[in-house]
Amino acid sequence: MTSPQLLPHDRYNQELLNQVHPPDWQNPQPQSTYDLVVIGAGTAGLVVAAGAAGLGIGLRVALVERHLMGGDCLNFGCVPSKALIRAARSIFDVQDAQRFGVSIPDGIKVDFSAVMERLRSIRSSISHHDSAQRFRDLGIDVFLGSASFTSANTIAVENQSLTFKKAVIATGTRAAQPEIPGLAETGYLTNETVFSLTECPRRLAIVGGGPIGCELAQAFQRLGSQVILLHKNDHVLDREDPAAAEIVQKALMAEGVELHLGCKIQQVQPTEAGKVLQLQASEQSFTVVVDEILVAAGRQPNVEGLNLEAVGVEYDSRRGVRVNDYLQTTQANVYAAGDICMDWKFTHAADAAARIVIKNTLFSPFGLGRSRLSQLVMPWVTYTDPEVAHVGLYEAEAEKQGIATDSITIPLDRVDRAMTDSETTGFVKILHKKGSDQILGATIVARHAGEMISEITLAIVAGKGLNTLSTVIHPYPTQAEGLKKAADAYRKTLLTPNSQLFLKWLSKLS
C-alpha cells in the first residue's frame, strides 16, 4: 500500500496525513465474521461505522479506506472550500467598507500563501475527528487499502479477507473529466488539487457554473484572480429558482468575473503565453488564455476496482450504485449511502442516509420498520455571496405532481436588519399549497441564507404551516424576520370580506 501525498509538504499537511492515513498504520487481524463492513471512510462511511460501533452492544464493525479518511468533505470539499470562501469574504468586506463610512488605506495586499496556510491549518486541526486512531478507539477495525468483493459475503483488502453479514458501499465520487480535446495533456485542477495551490493564478478558467463553480469563481476573483467562468447552459445554477440564480449571476459579473454562457470548449492546448481554450458561444468562436483551468463540471462515482459484478450489485458508471428507497443494492445484504448512490451530493445528505442504513441493516428484522430515503426533507445551500438556500419542492416540481400552489416572496429590502447591514439583495420565497398554509418548499437568497433555511426545514418535518410560523417570535432586528413577514403575508390573504364581517361582529360582542 502506497501512502498518499499532499502538496505542499508542510507541517499542516503532514499532521493531516498522520491523522487520516498514518504512514505507519498496521491493519488489524480480521475477525472471523463482521456484522458490518463499511467500504469508504467519507461522511457516510464514518457515520455508519461510528453509529453502529457506538451503540455499545458488541457489534463487530470494519471500516476500509483506500485514500484519506474524512473523504471529500474534510480533505477536498466542505472544510477547505469554506475556509477559502471566508477569507475571500473578508477581502470583499474590507474593499466594501467605504459604504459604511470606513476609510481603508490604498494598497491593500492579499497574501494568498497565508490564506492557503490558514486553510491547511484549519483542515488539519479538524482532522482528528475523522482519524484512523479515533475510529480504532471506538472499537472499529480500520483497514487502509483497496477493497474488492470476492463473494456475496467476503471482501479482500490488502491480501486479507473480511467475512461479513452486511456490507455498506460508501466510496463517494470524484470530479468528472469532461471529454475536451487536449484538456488532460494541458493539465487542469479539480477540487482535489485546487486547495494545494500556494500562488494565486493570475488568470483562472473555471469549467462549470453549478454550485462549486460559482462558489470558487467568486472566491478566486476576490482573492486576486481574473476568473473566466465557462458554462454550457444559459444561466448559472440551472437547478435553482431562476430569480435566485439571476441574483448570483449578477453578483459574479458585478465583481468582475468574466462569464461565458451557452459556451462549448472545443479544444485546450498549452502555449508559452498560457493555457489556450478554444471556445464557441452564440455561433462565434474565440479563445481565452489562462494560467490555470479548474474543472467543476459534475461528479463521477468511485465504482472501479470494487468487483461489484462478483456479487450482483448493479451500478451505472455515471450515476453510481443502484439502490432502492431503503438504500439496499441489488444484492440483499449489501447497502450503499452517500454520493456513490444518491442525487443529493451533500455532506448532510450522506449523514442522514447513513442513519437510515444503520437502522435498515441492523435493526429491521425481516424488513420490518425500515426507513426510506424518500422520507427525508433535504435542505441545501450554495455558498456564494449572497448564499442561496433551498428546501422542499420547486414550483415546477409541485406542478409535475399535480399540486396547485401559491407563493409568497419577501424582498430583503423590506427587512430592517438587511437594510442596516446593506445586504438587501435577495429574498425569502415560500411555496405553499393553494388554499392551505402547508409549506411545500422555500428558497432564501441572503448573505446568511444557510443559517435561515433550517427554520423552514423544521416546519416541513414537523408538519407545521405558515399559520404556526406567524406565531413564532423572531428577535428584532434579524434577517430571519423575513420568514415571519412571509408568514404574516399569508395570514393577510385570509382577510376576505366575509372574514372581515365576522371579525367586525366579534369586536362588537367583546
Secondary structure as UniProt FT lines:
FT   HELIX           11..20
FT   TURN            23..24
FT   STRAND          34..39
FT   HELIX           43..53
FT   TURN            54..55
FT   STRAND          61..65
FT   TURN            69..70
FT   HELIX           71..75
FT   HELIX           78..95
FT   HELIX           97..100
FT   HELIX           112..126
FT   HELIX           127..130
FT   HELIX           132..137
FT   TURN            138..139
FT   STRAND          141..144
FT   STRAND          147..151
FT   TURN            152..153
FT   STRAND          154..157
FT   TURN            158..159
FT   STRAND          160..169
FT   STRAND          173..175
FT   TURN            181..182
FT   HELIX           183..186
FT   TURN            191..193
FT   HELIX           194..196
FT   STRAND          203..207
FT   HELIX           211..223
FT   STRAND          226..230
FT   TURN            238..239
FT   HELIX           242..254
FT   TURN            255..256
FT   STRAND          258..260
FT   STRAND          263..271
FT   TURN            272..273
FT   STRAND          274..281
FT   TURN            282..283
FT   STRAND          284..290
FT   STRAND          292..295
FT   STRAND          299..301
FT   TURN            304..305
FT   HELIX           308..311
FT   STRAND          315..316
FT   TURN            317..319
FT   STRAND          320..321
FT   TURN            325..326
FT   TURN            332..333
FT   STRAND          334..336
FT   TURN            339..341
FT   HELIX           347..362
FT   HELIX           365..367
FT   TURN            368..369
FT   HELIX           373..375
FT   STRAND          380..382
FT   STRAND          387..392
FT   HELIX           395..400
FT   TURN            401..402
FT   STRAND          405..411
FT   HELIX           412..414
FT   HELIX           416..420
FT   TURN            421..422
FT   STRAND          427..433
FT   TURN            434..435
FT   STRAND          439..446
FT   TURN            447..448
FT   HELIX           449..462
FT   HELIX           466..471
FT   TURN            479..480
FT   HELIX           481..493
FT   HELIX           497..509
//
